[in-house]
Amino acid sequence: MPFPEVKRVIYERNPLDRVICQLRFPPILKIDAEIPAEFQDRVRNDFPNYSETWELRVVPQEIRAEIPDEVFRQLTQSSGTKNHEFSSEDDRWKVNLTRTFIALTANRYERWEEFKDKLADLLSALIDLYSPAYFSRVGLRYVNVIRRSELNLRDASWSELLQPYILGILGSPGVGNHIQNFESRYEIRLSDGESIVKTITAFIEADDGERCYVIDSDFSNTNKTGIDATMEKLDCFNSRGSRLFQWCITDRLHQAMEPQAL
């Protein structure tokens, strides 16, 4: 609890738009001070593409107008953080490494075991090369996008696909069809007493104009986590992610996504 146990399934018509794991640690200045060549060598087979960007400090507009362009560039770069990005050849996978976090993103997620294996390889490289003392935040985020046209449900109402406690006013027969836009945010404490999930549900518009429903769930623990305990926490978040999603939807939507039992 708080989400009831469910049978684990893989959906043939997977609604996941992306899955992101971010692990934050105390600043490691070595990551900024030198090119991460050894780290690249360790991950190159899976992530051959590389780029570097800066996470720049935001300068208030009233101050920016008074600073010459060259001085502004020097100021923002010197106060920013390098973000090293490694990606797969097909852009399905992406790794971001900075002096305060490592993140793995799957743009076409299939199953937890595959994601976990890639993450384990990244953690092995991070630990061997940079020795983080601990993780200050362990996070796992699932972004599900429900697009009715792809599920042969174009004529189904949202109240037929989503549970009433998730729909809220969208489930009202008199008002729901007239709502142009909405966003709901929830922060729910998990049963371990220290982790939370921040869930956002909202409408988004696809490129072709179709209105889609998003269930964005970010599980996290901000207590100090020992390196060896990280995967156990992530396994727990993964199982809660499945529970939360199935708790949000009706059986009609569940069946339309063609669940395959594991």
N, C-alpha and C positions, 0 to 999 in steps of 0.2 A: 504494500500500500504506500501512497494513497491511490495508485492506479491498480485495478484488479489484474491478476495474472491471466495471460492469454497464451495460446499455442503460438510458437514462433513460426512465421511463414516468410516466404519470399514472394513478392508480387511479380508476376510476369509483366504486368503493365505498371511499372514502378513509378510512383508519384514523386520520388525524391529528386529534387532539382540539384541539391548539393549537400554534402556532409563535411563538416569542418571539425578537426580536433586542434585545439590550441593549448599549449603548455607554457606557462609563464614561469620565469625563474629570476633570481636576483641578477642585476646587470653583469654581464661578462664582457669587459672592455676589449678583450682579445678579438672578439668577433668583429668589432669596428676597426680595430687597429691594423688588421691584416686581411688580405684576400683569403677567403675560405677555400683554398685550393685542395687541402687534404679532405675536407668535408665533401667537396665536389667529386673527388676521386672515389670516395666511398659510395656515393649515390648516383654516379654517372650512368650506370646501366639502366636504371629506371627513370632517371630525370636528366636527360642529356642537354636540355636547353637551359640557358642561364641568362638572367638580367639583373641589374642592380638599380634600385630606386632609392629615393630619400623620403622618409616620413618627416615632413617639414613642420616646424613650429608655426602656428598661426600668428600672423602679425596684424593687430587691429588696423582697420582701413584708414583711420585718421592719422596713424603713425606712418603707415606705408606710403602715403602721399608725400611725405616729407623726406623720404629716404631715396637717394639715387639708386638706379637699377643695379649697378655693380655691387654697391654696398649691401643692398637687400639680398642679392644672391649669396654673398659671402656670409651674411648674418644667418640666413635661414639654413644654409648647408652646414655651417659650423655648429648650429644648435639642433640639427636634425639627427635622425637615426637611419643608418643604412639598413635597407631591406634587401636581402639576397633572395632571389626567387629562382627556383629550379623547377622545371616542368617536364612532363613526358612528351614524347614525340607527337602524340595525338591530342595533347592538351587536356586529357582526361584527368590527370593528376597534377597537383601543384604543391610545392613546399616553399614556405617562407621562413627565413632565418634572420633574426635580429639579435641585438645584444640582450634583449629581455624576453624573447619567446621564440618557439618553433611551432609551426602550424602545418598541418597536412589537410589539403582540400581534395575531395573527389567530386568531379562534376558529373560523372555517371556512375553512381554507386550501385553495386550489385549485392554484396553481402559483407557482413562484419568480419569474417575470417580473412578475406582478402585485404580489407582496409587495415586490420590489426597487424597483419604480416608486414605490410609496407611501413606502418608506424614503428614497429619493433626494430626494423633495420635502421630507420632514422634515429631512433633513440640510442641505439648502440653506437652509431657514429657520433652523436652529440655527446654522449657520456665519455667515450674514449678520447675525444679530441678537446672537449671543453669542461668536463667534470662539473656540471651544475651541482650546487650543494643540496638543493631540493626544488620542488615546484611550488610556487606561491599561488598558482591557480591551475586547476585541471578542468578543461572545458570540452564538451562534445555537443555539437549543434547539428540539428536536422532541419532542413528546409523542404517541406513537402508542398508541391503545387498541384492542386486538383483541377484538371482541365477536362470538362465534361465531354467535349467533342472527341477526345482521344479514347474515351471509355464507352462510347456509344450511349451516352447519357445526356445528350444535348437537350432533350425535352424534360429532363428530371429537374424538379425544384431542389433548392439547397436543403429544404426541410426533409426531403426524402433521403438525403445523402449524409447529413450531419446531425449529431445528437442535439436535442433542444437546449441543453445546458451550454453548448458551444455556440449555437446560433444566436441566442438571446433574441433581440428584437427582430432579427432577420427571419425568425420563425413565425412572426405575426402574419396571419393571412391578410389582414387589412393594410399593413404598413410595409411588410417585408419586400414586396415587389417594387416599392417606390424608393427604396434606399439606394442612393447613387454611390456612396462610398462609406467605409467604416474601418475602424481598427480597434481591436480589443487587446489589452495586455494583462497578463496574470503572472504573479510570482508565487510559486508553490514550493513549500519546504518538503523535502523527501523524508522518508522514514528513518534515515540514519541520523536525523536531527541536525545535520550540518550542511548538507548539499541542498541546492535549490534548482528549480527549472523555471526559466523565464520564457513564457509562451506568448507569442503574438499571432493573432488570427486577423486576416485582412483580405480585402479584394485587391487583386492586381490585374492589369490589362496586358494580354499577350500581344505580340507584334501584329497579329491580324485583327486585333480589337476584341477578341473573346475575353469575357470576364472570368477570371480564375480565382480560386480560394486558396489562400496560403495558411499553412500551419507551421510556424517557425518556432522550434523548441530548442532552447540553449540550456543544457545541463552544466552545472559548474560546482566546484568546491574551492573556496578561497582560503581554507586552512593550509598550513604547511604540510605538504605531502612528500614523504620519502620516495626516492627514485624507485625503489623496489615495490612500492605499493601502488604505483600509478596505473598499471594495467588492470589491477583488480577494480579500481574505481571506474575506469573506462568500461570494463565489462558490465558493471552495475548500471552505468548510464545507458549503455546500449540496450540492455533488457528493459529498462524503464522507458526508453524511447519507443520501443515497440508497443509497450502497454499503453502509453499515453496516446499514440496515434490511433490504435484500435478503439480506445475509450472515446475518442472524438467522433468516430464515424459510425454509420449504420451498417447493417449486414448487406444491404443492397450495394453500397459503395464497395464494401469489402469484397464481395463476390465479383463485382465488375472489374476489379483489378487482378482477378485470377490468382488467388493465393495458392502457393504450393507449400505443402507441409514439409518440415525438415526432420 
